[in-house]
Each structure stands twice: as structure tokens, then as C-alpha cells.
Amino acid sequence: MIKQEFTITVYTENQVGLINRIAIIFSRRKINIESLNTSPSEVEGIHRFTIVINETEEVVKKLVRQLDKQVEILRAFYNTDEELVWQEMALYKVKTDEVIATFAARKQVVLEIRAWVFFQGQNGPDW
């Protein structure tokens, strides 16, 4: 089987030492974590761990099942890159009179000389 990039998403309550327990599960299996991101989720009191690894699907399935068995973990699942939807955002500081009229942008803050403009998605300006 061929190794490929997987994104594992874990939803959990915020517990002291949980990130260490998750890391131990990966290190016991000798799996290198390419990327690890933790953030609050859309639900208050629930946090999301986003972990990117390079491994075979069989190993990832076993790993997710083991993560799911942890008491503090509410839900764990995995996705390939093809299954994920990417969204890019950019925040630019520009002269007010130039950009707001030119692009379909949402004005965030306008001061005397400059504005902060927010672009999102794939239909932004062609830089």
C-alpha cells in the first residue's frame, strides 16, 4: 500500500494533558505528525485538533479507532486531501479610494487614508 497525506480531525473537551496523550498514541506507532493545529470549534466548550500525517489508509483507520476509544475524545475521523474543501482568505491594507470600487470586496475598517479589505474564496482579484 502507498502512503498518502491524511487529515485527522478530533473533537474533544478541553482537558489538561490531552495533547500529550494524543501525541503518545502517534509516537508509539512511530507516526510523524506533519502538522498539528488546535482551536475552539463551532460548539462552545468543544475543541478541534487537526492533525496531518503521511501514512497508509489501513494504519490511519486503526489510529482513528484508537483515538475514538479515548474517554475525553468525543469524535475522531479522517479525510484525504481530495475530500477536503480549501478556502483561502486574505486581509490587505490599501489606499481607500483605489480598491473598494475596483474589486468586489467587503470593507472592514476605513480610516482617513487607508482601509482594511477582506477577500475570500476563489473569486478574489487576480494579483
C-alpha positions as CSV (number, residue, x, y, z in Angstrom):
1,M,0.0,0.0,0.0
2,I,1.1,3.5,-0.7
3,K,1.4,6.3,1.8
4,Q,-0.6,9.4,1.3
5,E,-1.5,12.5,3.2
6,F,-4.4,12.3,5.6
7,T,-6.1,14.9,7.8
8,I,-7.4,13.6,11.1
9,T,-9.9,15.7,12.9
10,V,-10.5,15.1,16.6
11,Y,-13.3,16.8,18.6
12,T,-12.7,16.9,22.4
13,E,-13.4,18.8,25.6
14,N,-10.6,21.0,26.8
15,Q,-8.6,18.7,29.2
16,V,-5.2,19.2,30.7
17,G,-2.6,16.8,29.3
18,L,-4.8,15.6,26.4
19,I,-2.5,16.8,23.7
20,N,0.3,14.8,25.3
21,R,-1.9,11.7,25.3
22,I,-2.7,12.2,21.7
23,A,0.9,12.7,20.8
24,I,1.9,9.5,22.7
25,I,-0.6,7.5,20.5
26,F,1.2,8.7,17.4
27,S,4.8,8.2,18.8
28,R,4.1,4.6,19.9
29,R,3.2,3.8,16.3
30,K,6.2,5.7,15.1
31,I,4.0,8.1,13.0
32,N,5.4,11.5,12.3
33,I,2.9,14.4,12.7
34,E,3.3,16.7,9.7
35,S,1.0,19.4,11.1
36,L,-0.9,19.9,14.4
37,N,-3.5,22.6,14.9
38,T,-5.8,23.1,17.9
39,S,-8.6,25.6,18.1
40,P,-12.1,26.1,19.6
41,S,-14.8,24.5,17.4
42,E,-18.2,26.0,16.5
43,V,-19.7,24.4,19.6
44,E,-18.9,26.2,22.9
45,G,-16.6,24.1,25.2
46,I,-15.5,21.8,22.4
47,H,-12.1,22.0,20.8
48,R,-10.9,20.7,17.5
49,F,-7.5,19.1,16.8
50,T,-6.5,19.0,13.2
51,I,-3.6,16.6,12.6
52,V,-1.9,16.0,9.2
53,I,0.1,12.8,8.7
54,N,1.6,10.8,5.8
55,E,0.6,7.2,6.2
56,T,-1.4,4.3,4.6
57,E,-5.1,4.2,4.9
58,E,-5.1,1.0,6.9
59,V,-2.8,2.5,9.6
60,V,-4.9,5.7,9.7
61,K,-8.1,3.6,10.2
62,K,-6.6,1.8,13.2
63,L,-5.2,5.1,14.6
64,V,-8.6,6.8,14.3
65,R,-10.3,3.9,16.0
66,Q,-7.8,4.1,18.9
67,L,-8.3,7.8,19.2
68,D,-12.1,7.3,19.2
69,K,-11.8,4.9,22.2
70,Q,-10.2,7.7,24.4
71,V,-12.7,8.9,27.0
72,E,-12.1,12.6,26.5
73,I,-12.4,12.4,22.8
74,L,-15.9,12.9,21.5
75,R,-15.3,12.0,17.9
76,A,-12.4,11.4,15.6
77,F,-12.4,10.9,11.8
78,Y,-10.0,11.2,8.8
79,N,-10.1,12.6,5.3
80,T,-7.8,12.6,2.3
81,D,-6.8,15.8,0.5
82,E,-9.2,15.1,-2.3
83,E,-12.1,15.0,0.2
84,L,-11.3,18.4,1.8
85,V,-12.5,21.8,0.7
86,W,-9.9,24.5,0.9
87,Q,-10.7,28.1,1.4
88,E,-8.2,31.0,1.4
89,M,-8.6,34.4,2.9
90,A,-6.5,37.5,2.7
91,L,-6.6,40.8,4.6
92,Y,-4.9,43.7,2.9
93,K,-4.2,47.3,4.0
94,V,-4.6,49.6,0.9
95,K,-5.4,53.2,0.0
96,T,-9.1,53.7,0.4
97,D,-10.0,55.4,-2.9
98,E,-8.4,52.7,-5.1
99,V,-9.5,49.2,-4.2
100,I,-13.0,49.4,-2.8
101,A,-14.6,50.4,-6.1
102,T,-12.3,48.1,-8.2
103,F,-13.0,44.7,-6.6
104,A,-16.0,43.0,-5.1
105,A,-14.6,43.3,-1.6
106,R,-16.1,43.8,1.8
107,K,-14.9,47.0,3.5
108,Q,-13.7,46.2,7.1
109,V,-12.3,49.4,8.5
110,V,-11.9,52.7,6.8
111,L,-9.6,55.4,8.3
112,E,-8.7,58.7,6.7
113,I,-6.0,57.3,4.4
114,R,-6.2,53.5,4.5
115,A,-8.7,50.7,4.6
116,W,-8.5,47.0,5.6
117,V,-10.2,44.9,2.9
118,F,-11.2,41.3,3.2
119,F,-11.1,38.9,0.2
120,Q,-12.4,35.3,0.5
121,G,-12.6,32.3,-1.7
122,Q,-11.5,31.7,-5.3
123,N,-13.2,34.8,-6.9
124,G,-10.8,37.4,-5.4
125,P,-8.7,39.7,-7.5
126,D,-6.1,38.3,-9.8
127,W,-2.8,39.5,-8.3
